[in-house]
Amino acid sequence: YTQWTLFNSTSSYENIWFFGTNTSNFTAIDQLFLNNLQISLWRFEVVYTFQSAISTSALNFIINQPPANGSCSINPLNGTTTTLFTIECPDWYDVDGLQDYSLYAWTKDIPQRTIIAFSSEDNFQVRLPAGDNETSLLNLIVYVRDLAGSVTQVNISSVNVIADLAIINDLIDKITNSSSTITNNAIVRLLSSGNQNVVGQMIISLSQELNQMSSENLDKAISNGIPAVNISVSALGSQSLQQVSIPLNESALINYNIQLNSLA
């Protein structure tokens, strides 16, 4: 049986968490439930007062609880952008059933979480982007979701991931020289796999590394005497910008343009 307890914060949160207490239209916002996650069974009861009698009407409902009792881990704890990491999330339970597991990553340099992979299985493999520039540390979190849409977030061990520059540079070289052996490149083989997770993971890693190379080339060009005002990237087919008459290192500018176009 259920023994009901009157919610004792009614006066404190009226017109904050719920509205219309003494009207025919009652509204409760999600914060009422999010701030009382320990309560799963609720009753909204209305009391009608007439001159000769009092009548009541009640609605009972259950708040969906997120998945529980499980854990998540990753192996190995060190690798490169082409290393295959294994994610294991055993023992999760939810009365509604489990829907999927989503892996997100972020670094100190790029704090915004990026989805890396999703799986309906509790054991799956991923390739990760490089960690931050100083420590190669990559932060990871798994979202475990049930069939009703409720989510539990699980922080797992941070890993050290470095860019596989040899394979990336080999790819750039073969694209630049239109090499017939480009299909031998490991990145190209992964991009050709047709697997949505694998392709997405490699595109994230590649874009991150190309952006890093571009930033390094820009810093190098400026340090070699090229004013930042002389450097711009424009859309294909657009007209050239009017040149600013500032003395600069011509050889450094030529080298920067070669590097920039190679990455483009």
C-alpha positions in Angstrom: 0.0 0.0 0.0 1.0 3.6 -0.3 1.0 6.1 2.6 0.7 9.6 1.2 2.6 12.6 2.7 1.5 16.1 2.0 4.2 18.0 0.1 5.4 20.4 2.8 6.9 23.1 0.6 3.7 24.2 -1.0 3.8 27.8 0.3 7.5 28.2 -0.4 7.4 27.3 -4.1 3.9 28.5 -5.1 4.3 30.6 -8.3 7.8 29.2 -8.7 7.4 25.5 -9.2 3.6 25.4 -9.5 0.9 27.8 -10.3 -2.9 28.1 -9.9 -3.2 26.4 -6.5 -6.7 27.9 -5.9 -7.9 27.9 -9.5 -9.4 25.4 -11.9 -6.1 25.3 -13.9 -3.1 23.9 -12.0 0.4 23.8 -13.6 3.6 22.2 -12.2 6.9 22.7 -13.9 9.7 20.1 -14.2 11.8 21.6 -11.4 9.2 20.3 -8.9 10.3 16.8 -9.9 13.9 17.4 -10.7 14.5 18.8 -7.3 12.8 15.8 -5.6 14.3 12.9 -7.5 13.9 10.7 -4.4 10.2 10.8 -4.9 8.9 8.6 -7.8 5.2 8.3 -6.9 3.1 11.5 -6.8 -0.5 12.4 -6.3 -2.2 15.6 -7.4 -5.4 16.0 -5.4 -8.1 18.6 -5.9 -10.6 19.5 -3.1 -13.9 20.9 -4.2 -15.8 22.9 -1.5 -19.5 23.4 -1.7 -22.0 25.0 0.7 -23.3 21.6 1.8 -20.4 19.2 1.2 -16.7 18.7 0.3 -15.6 16.5 -2.6 -12.1 15.4 -3.7 -10.6 14.0 -6.9 -7.0 12.7 -7.3 -4.6 11.7 -10.0 -1.7 9.4 -9.2 1.4 9.1 -11.5 4.9 7.7 -11.5 8.0 9.8 -12.5 10.3 7.7 -14.7 13.5 6.8 -13.0 16.8 6.8 -14.9 18.9 3.7 -15.4 20.8 2.6 -12.3 23.2 0.0 -10.7 25.7 -0.1 -13.5 29.2 1.2 -14.3 31.3 2.2 -17.4 35.0 1.7 -18.1 37.5 2.1 -21.0 40.5 0.2 -22.1 43.3 1.0 -22.9 44.0 4.2 -21.1 46.6 5.4 -23.7 46.6 5.5 -27.5 46.5 7.4 -30.7 43.7 8.6 -33.0 43.8 5.3 -34.8 43.8 3.1 -31.6 40.7 1.0 -31.0 39.4 1.7 -27.5 36.8 -0.6 -25.9 33.9 0.9 -23.8 32.2 -1.5 -21.4 29.0 -0.6 -19.4 27.8 -3.7 -17.6 25.0 -4.3 -15.1 22.7 -1.3 -16.0 19.1 -1.9 -15.2 15.9 0.0 -15.9 12.3 -1.1 -15.5 11.4 0.4 -18.9 14.3 -1.3 -20.6 17.6 0.2 -21.9 17.7 2.0 -25.3 21.3 3.0 -25.9 24.7 4.2 -24.7 26.2 7.5 -26.1 29.9 8.5 -25.6 30.8 12.2 -25.4 34.3 13.7 -25.2 35.9 17.1 -24.4 39.2 18.6 -23.6 40.6 21.6 -21.7 41.1 23.3 -25.0 37.7 22.5 -26.4 35.3 22.3 -23.4 32.2 21.7 -25.5 31.1 18.0 -25.4 31.2 16.2 -28.8 29.4 13.0 -29.4 31.8 10.3 -30.4 29.7 7.1 -30.7 26.4 5.5 -29.8 25.5 1.9 -29.4 22.6 -0.3 -28.3 25.1 -2.7 -26.9 26.8 -2.2 -23.5 30.2 -3.2 -25.0 31.5 -1.2 -28.1 34.7 0.0 -29.7 35.6 3.6 -30.7 38.5 5.7 -32.1 39.0 8.9 -30.2 40.2 12.4 -31.2 43.4 13.7 -29.7 43.4 15.1 -26.2 44.5 18.6 -25.2 47.7 20.1 -26.6 49.6 20.1 -23.3 48.8 16.8 -21.7 47.0 14.8 -24.4 44.2 14.2 -21.8 40.7 13.5 -23.2 37.7 13.6 -20.8 34.9 11.1 -21.4 31.3 10.6 -20.3 28.7 8.0 -21.2 24.9 8.8 -21.4 22.9 5.7 -20.5 19.3 6.1 -21.8 16.2 4.1 -21.1 13.3 3.5 -23.5 11.3 6.3 -21.9 14.1 8.8 -22.5 15.5 9.2 -19.0 19.3 9.5 -18.9 22.1 8.7 -16.4 25.5 10.4 -17.0 28.5 8.3 -16.1 32.0 9.9 -16.0 34.7 7.4 -17.0 38.5 7.5 -16.7 40.2 10.2 -18.8 42.5 8.8 -21.4 45.7 10.1 -23.1 45.3 10.3 -26.9 47.9 11.7 -29.3 47.4 12.4 -33.0 48.7 9.8 -35.4 50.6 12.4 -37.4 52.5 9.9 -39.6 49.2 8.6 -41.0 47.6 12.1 -41.3 50.7 13.5 -43.1 50.8 10.4 -45.4 47.1 11.1 -46.3 47.8 14.8 -47.0 50.8 13.9 -49.1 48.9 11.3 -51.2 46.0 13.7 -51.7 48.3 16.5 -52.8 50.2 14.2 -55.2 47.1 12.4 -56.4 48.7 9.1 -55.4 47.2 5.9 -56.8 48.1 4.2 -53.5 45.9 6.4 -51.4 43.6 3.5 -50.6 46.4 2.0 -48.6 46.2 4.8 -46.1 44.6 3.7 -42.8 42.4 6.7 -42.5 41.0 6.3 -46.0 40.2 2.6 -45.3 38.3 3.7 -42.2 36.4 6.4 -44.1 35.5 3.8 -46.7 34.1 1.4 -44.1 30.5 2.7 -44.4 30.1 2.4 -40.7 28.4 5.6 -39.4 30.2 5.6 -36.1 33.6 4.9 -37.6 33.3 7.6 -40.3 32.0 10.2 -37.8 34.9 9.5 -35.4 37.5 9.8 -38.1 36.0 13.1 -39.4 36.1 14.6 -35.9 39.7 13.6 -35.5 40.8 14.8 -38.9 39.0 18.2 -38.6 40.5 18.7 -35.2 44.1 17.9 -36.4 43.7 20.0 -39.6 42.5 23.0 -37.5 45.4 22.5 -35.2 47.9 22.4 -38.1 46.3 25.5 -39.6 46.6 27.4 -36.3 50.3 26.4 -36.0 51.0 27.5 -39.5 49.4 30.8 -38.9 51.4 31.4 -35.7 54.6 30.4 -37.5 53.8 32.9 -40.4 53.2 35.7 -38.0 56.4 34.9 -36.1 58.3 35.1 -39.4 57.2 38.6 -40.0 53.9 38.4 -41.9 51.4 40.9 -40.4 48.2 39.3 -39.5 46.3 41.8 -41.6 47.9 40.3 -44.7 46.4 36.8 -44.0 42.9 35.9 -44.9 40.9 32.9 -46.1 38.2 33.6 -48.6 35.5 31.4 -50.2 36.2 29.8 -53.6 35.3 32.1 -56.5 35.4 35.3 -54.4 37.4 38.3 -55.6 40.8 39.0 -54.1 41.0 41.5 -51.3 42.9 44.7 -51.9 46.5 44.2 -50.7 47.7 46.3 -47.8 51.1 48.0 -48.5 53.1 46.6 -45.5 56.7 45.3 -45.8 56.7 41.5 -45.2 58.7 38.4 -45.5 57.9 37.2 -49.1 59.4 33.7 -48.7 57.5 33.1 -45.4 54.3 34.2 -47.1 54.8 31.9 -50.0 55.6 29.0 -47.6 52.5 29.8 -45.5 50.3 29.8 -48.7 51.7 26.4 -49.7 50.9 24.9 -46.3 47.4 26.6 -46.2 46.4 25.3 -49.6 47.8 21.8 -48.8 45.5 21.6 -45.8 42.6 23.1 -47.8 
